[in-house]
Amino acid sequence: MNKTINSKELNCKISDIAYYLPPTVVDNKDLSARYDGWDEEKVSEKTGIRERHVVNENEHVSDLAVNAALELFKKGDVCPEEIELMVLCTQTPDYALPATSSLVHERLSLSRSCATFDFNQGCTGFIYGLSIAGSMIHSGLATKVLIITSETYSRWCHPMDKSVTTIFGDGAAAIYLRSIENESGIGPFLFGTDGKGFKNLIVPSSGSHGMKHNNEKMSEFRDESGNVRTSSNLYMNGPELFRFAISTVPPLVRDLLCVARKNMDNIDKFIFHQANLYMLQNIQRMLKIPDEKMIYEIEDTGNTVSSSIPIAIKRAFEKGAISVGEQLLLVGFGVGYSWGGTLLTWQPDIVKT
């Protein structure tokens, strides 16, 4: 059984979500021109993705994070100076140091008494962020928290490696989490880790492992599938990640429902990390989730890593696929390997106009 981090609900809720996608779009027509034998429909069929947004050379994680947060602040539910804690999830920081959250703090003009920090958790990052920030609210250390997820995986992807360029898109989400009383909170949370799978989604020559190569030109090589990369580019073992996901997510969902003392019928919508369509469809089939309860938001964003779940929630709500008051089951899974899930009632604050 997956480990229970907190078997009770945390007395907080998501007040609102905003997101930002960089304006540059790479669609499947662009990719079909790049990869011999890959037509537009083939890419769509394999991934469920028709286009993805990517940063240009002058855009960084902090830029995406700031734009998402500014969009959130436009709603007027909370002002920058009211934020008491800001946590930023990213695996593609602006610098190795300082923390990107410090840059974002400055650009958003947050209070000097606002605590900020980065954490690196990838595809499970949103679930971790809810747990970390929610626990701090629950403990009384904060009442108004900003969670930001921001990723620019395109920077790691070699342009001639179709195994990753077809999948990943860049994007950021800003989530306003606040304390509540006499309302349904967030939880329980379940998490798990299997570090044996760390090599299956990795940038080999990065961090301290890449320092000795800082002044070297990395040599390119072609793998057995014809994908080109260097050791400083992202490597993904798709088949192994697929096996991991379908063996891990269904038991996690069942365990989470057991701990929460609920069943599948009690859940209105299931929102999983938007990895790729094929993987999600297999998970849906294994759990026997009705089509009307399964949220897919990947076709024109791609896999935005830690931002995929909050972006999916917001877009589905805007389209009417999620309604106020519905019970959501959220699951993140991927790089690490790591996985995590939680339950919440979607009860955003409605801005009066």
C-alpha positions as a printed Julia matrix, in Angstrom:
353×3 Matrix{Float64}:
   0.0    0.0     0.0
   1.17   3.5    -0.73
   2.37   5.53    2.23
  -0.12   7.96    3.75
   1.49  11.36    4.38
  -1.64  12.87    5.88
  -4.8   10.83    6.24
  -6.85  13.9     7.14
  -7.97  16.87    5.11
  -5.85  20.01    5.31
  -7.9   23.1     6.11
  -7.15  24.92    2.87
  -8.54  25.17   -0.62
  -7.6   26.28   -4.11
  -9.11  29.73   -4.5
  -8.05  30.15   -8.13
  -5.62  28.97  -10.81
  -4.06  30.93  -13.67
  -1.62  29.7   -16.29
   0.71  31.0   -18.95
   1.92  29.38  -22.16
   4.75  31.0   -24.17
   3.58  32.36  -27.54
   5.87  30.26  -29.76
   4.02  27.16  -30.98
   5.49  24.02  -32.54
   2.74  22.04  -34.24
   2.8   18.6   -35.82
   3.24  20.07  -39.29
   6.54  21.55  -38.08
   7.6   18.18  -36.68
   6.6   16.23  -39.78
   8.9   18.48  -41.82
  11.71  17.78  -39.35
  11.38  14.0   -39.04
  11.37  11.82  -42.13
   8.42   9.43  -42.14
   6.53  11.18  -39.34
   3.38  12.76  -40.76
   1.13  15.03  -38.74
  -1.5   12.39  -38.02
   1.09   9.84  -36.91
   2.36  12.23  -34.25
  -1.19  12.96  -33.09
  -2.12   9.28  -32.93
   0.97   8.37  -30.93
   0.78  11.2   -28.41
  -2.65  12.86  -28.51
  -0.78  16.13  -29.02
  -1.2   18.45  -32.01
   0.85  21.4   -30.8
   3.03  22.48  -27.9
   4.26  25.88  -26.69
   8.01  26.43  -26.29
  10.18  29.24  -24.98
  12.52  31.24  -27.17
  16.17  31.83  -26.26
  15.3   34.92  -24.18
  12.52  33.32  -22.11
  13.18  31.54  -18.83
  11.29  29.75  -16.09
  11.05  32.97  -14.06
   9.38  34.75  -17.01
   6.71  32.08  -17.32
   6.2   32.0   -13.55
   5.8   35.77  -13.31
   3.34  35.9   -16.2
   1.19  33.15  -14.66
   1.2   34.91  -11.28
   0.33  38.3   -12.77
  -2.63  36.68  -14.52
  -3.75  35.31  -11.16
  -3.4   38.68   -9.43
  -5.52  40.32  -12.14
  -8.55  38.49  -10.71
  -8.29  40.51   -7.5
  -8.8   37.63   -5.05
  -5.43  38.37   -3.49
  -2.78  41.09   -3.81
   0.96  40.38   -4.08
   1.71  42.02   -0.74
  -0.76  39.65    1.01
   1.13  36.48    0.03
   2.89  34.99    3.07
   4.56  32.04    1.35
   5.5   31.32   -2.25
   6.77  27.9    -3.35
   8.08  27.31   -6.87
   8.33  23.88   -8.45
  10.71  23.6   -11.4
  13.31  21.26  -12.87
  14.62  23.9   -15.26
  15.62  26.82  -13.0
  17.06  30.08  -14.31
  20.3   29.42  -12.42
  21.83  26.6   -10.41
  21.83  29.27   -7.67
  20.19  31.44   -6.49
  16.72  29.91   -6.23
  14.44  31.02   -9.04
  11.79  31.82   -6.42
  13.97  34.72   -5.27
  13.9   36.21   -8.77
  10.14  35.74   -9.0
   9.67  37.26   -5.53
  11.47  40.42   -6.63
   9.62  40.78   -9.92
   6.22  40.27   -8.28
   7.03  42.77   -5.5
   6.05  40.29   -2.8
   6.48  41.31    0.83
   9.95  41.03    2.41
   8.29  38.92    5.12
   7.12  36.41    2.5
   8.99  33.09    2.67
   9.99  31.6    -0.7
  11.77  28.48   -1.87
  12.18  26.21   -4.9
  11.6   22.49   -5.01
  12.45  20.03   -7.77
   9.85  17.32   -8.25
   8.77  17.25  -11.89
   5.59  15.43  -12.85
   4.44  14.92   -9.23
   5.33  18.49   -8.32
   1.82  19.92   -8.13
   0.71  17.24   -5.67
   3.82  17.84   -3.57
   3.2   21.58   -3.73
  -0.34  21.2    -2.43
   0.91  19.01    0.41
   3.79  21.3     1.4
   1.86  24.56    1.18
  -1.31  23.04    2.6
   0.57  21.63    5.58
   2.05  25.04    6.34
  -1.43  26.56    6.23
  -2.78  23.73    8.38
  -0.03  24.32   10.96
  -0.84  28.02   11.18
   2.41  29.25    9.61
   0.58  30.91    6.7
  -2.94  31.71    5.53
  -2.37  32.91    1.94
   0.04  30.95   -0.22
   1.13  31.11   -3.86
   2.17  27.85   -5.49
   3.88  28.23   -8.87
   4.8   25.41  -11.22
   6.99  26.45  -14.15
   8.85  24.28  -16.63
  10.87  24.77  -19.82
  11.73  21.18  -20.75
  12.2   22.26  -24.37
  15.6   23.62  -23.32
  16.75  20.07  -22.55
  15.34  18.53  -25.75
  17.58  17.99  -28.77
  15.61  19.19  -31.81
  16.25  15.89  -33.6
  15.06  13.67  -30.77
  11.43  12.97  -31.63
  10.93  10.84  -28.5
  10.86  14.01  -26.38
  10.2   16.97  -28.7
   6.81  15.52  -29.7
   5.77  15.15  -26.06
   6.95  18.09  -23.96
   5.7   21.65  -23.95
   6.61  24.61  -21.77
   4.24  26.37  -19.41
   3.55  27.69  -15.93
   0.66  27.72  -13.51
   0.0   29.91  -10.47
  -2.27  28.56   -7.74
  -3.68  30.64   -4.89
  -4.1   28.43   -1.83
  -5.8   29.88    1.25
  -6.95  28.77    4.66
 -10.61  27.9     5.2
 -13.03  27.1     7.98
 -16.16  24.97    7.77
 -15.44  23.91    4.18
 -14.11  20.75    2.61
 -10.31  20.81    2.59
  -7.63  19.0     0.6
  -6.57  15.43    1.34
  -5.71  12.77    2.18
  -2.35  12.55    0.42
  -0.47   9.44   -0.69
   3.08   9.46   -2.06
   5.66   6.98   -3.25
   9.16   6.82   -4.71
  11.2    4.23   -6.58
  14.67   5.64   -7.22
  15.63   2.57   -9.25
  13.91   4.23  -12.21
  15.86   7.49  -12.08
  17.83   6.76  -15.29
  14.69   6.44  -17.41
  14.02  10.19  -17.54
  17.23  12.1   -17.07
  19.65  14.74  -18.32
  22.87  12.74  -17.77
  25.41  15.58  -17.98
  23.75  18.11  -15.69
  24.2   19.37  -12.15
  27.52  18.33  -10.64
  27.7   15.5   -13.19
  27.89  18.1   -15.95
  30.4   20.49  -14.42
  33.45  18.78  -15.9
  31.9   19.23  -19.35
  31.06  22.93  -18.96
  33.67  24.07  -21.49
  33.38  21.11  -23.81
  31.3   20.74  -26.94
  29.14  17.69  -26.33
  29.26  15.07  -29.08
  26.02  14.0   -30.71
  25.0   10.37  -31.1
  22.09   8.59  -32.73
  20.17   5.88  -30.88
  18.62   2.73  -32.33
  15.38   4.59  -33.07
  17.19   7.3   -35.02
  16.88   9.98  -32.33
  19.82  12.36  -31.99
  20.97  13.79  -28.65
  24.01  14.56  -26.51
  24.53  13.61  -22.87
  23.45  17.14  -21.91
  20.03  16.6   -23.5
  16.96  14.97  -22.02
  16.79  11.19  -22.36
  13.47   9.36  -21.97
  12.93   5.6   -21.95
   9.31   5.67  -23.06
   8.5    1.94  -22.73
   9.85   1.77  -19.18
   7.97   4.9   -18.15
   4.79   3.42  -19.6
   5.27   0.2   -17.61
   5.92   2.24  -14.48
   2.78   4.34  -14.93
   0.33   1.52  -15.6
   1.71  -0.54  -12.71
   1.7    2.36  -10.23
  -1.23   4.69  -10.89
  -4.19   2.25  -10.63
  -3.08   0.89   -7.22
  -2.45   4.46   -6.03
  -5.99   5.46   -6.98
  -7.47   2.43   -5.19
  -5.37   3.04   -2.07
  -6.29   6.72   -2.01
  -9.99   5.93   -2.22
  -9.59   3.36    0.56
  -7.86   5.82    2.89
 -10.47   8.5     2.09
 -13.28   5.95    2.6
 -14.7    6.66   -0.81
 -15.31   4.67   -3.97
 -15.06   5.4    -7.69
 -18.69   6.56   -7.8
 -17.93   9.3    -5.25
 -15.45  10.96   -7.61
 -16.81  13.42  -10.16
 -13.62  13.94  -12.18
 -10.22  12.24  -12.44
  -7.33  14.51  -13.41
  -4.01  12.76  -13.92
  -0.65  14.18  -14.96
  -1.08  14.79  -18.68
   1.81  12.57  -19.81
   0.47  11.42  -23.18
  -2.86  10.23  -24.51
  -1.95   6.56  -24.95
  -0.75   6.21  -21.35
  -3.79   7.99  -19.91
  -6.21   5.94  -21.99
  -4.68   2.72  -20.69
  -4.93   3.95  -17.09
  -8.55   4.95  -17.7
  -9.31   1.5   -19.11
  -7.64  -0.31  -16.21
  -9.61   1.71  -13.65
 -12.85   1.55  -15.7
 -13.31   5.32  -15.49
 -16.28   6.54  -17.57
 -15.36   8.94  -20.38
 -17.38  11.75  -18.85
 -15.28  11.6   -15.67
 -11.84  11.58  -17.32
 -10.15  14.91  -18.04
  -7.84  15.19  -21.06
  -6.1   18.53  -21.65
  -2.99  17.79  -23.68
  -3.86  18.27  -27.36
  -2.65  21.87  -27.67
  -0.28  22.12  -24.69
   1.72  18.9   -24.65
   3.15  17.47  -21.44
   3.95  20.52  -19.29
   5.4   18.42  -16.43
   4.54  19.92  -13.0
   2.14  22.4   -14.61
   0.02  19.82  -16.41
  -2.52  19.12  -13.63
  -3.3   22.73  -12.63
  -3.48  23.76  -16.3
  -5.84  20.85  -16.98
  -8.07  21.81  -14.03
  -8.31  25.44  -15.13
  -8.91  24.71  -18.81
 -11.49  22.02  -18.06
 -13.31  24.41  -15.71
 -13.3   27.15  -18.35
 -14.83  24.7   -20.84
 -17.5   23.52  -18.41
 -16.05  20.03  -18.03
 -15.55  20.63  -14.29
 -18.23  22.26  -12.15
 -18.04  24.07   -8.82
 -18.54  21.67   -5.94
 -17.29  18.58   -7.74
 -14.98  16.1    -6.06
 -11.67  15.77   -7.93
  -9.08  13.01   -7.67
  -5.61  14.19   -8.71
  -2.59  12.02   -9.45
   0.94  12.99  -10.48
   3.57  10.48  -11.57
   6.85  10.37  -13.46
  10.47  11.46  -13.22
  12.3    9.99  -10.28
  10.29   7.7   -10.23
   7.83   9.51   -8.01
   4.08   9.47   -7.62
   1.41  11.07   -5.47
  -2.31  11.66   -5.25
  -4.94  13.6    -3.35
  -8.61  14.51   -3.26
 -10.2   17.94   -3.2
 -13.5   19.66   -3.75
 -13.31  22.23   -6.55
 -14.65  25.34   -4.84
 -12.89  28.37   -6.35
 -13.72  31.85   -5.14
 -15.92  33.64   -7.66
 -14.72  37.16   -8.4
 -17.51  39.71   -8.26
 -17.59  42.17  -11.16
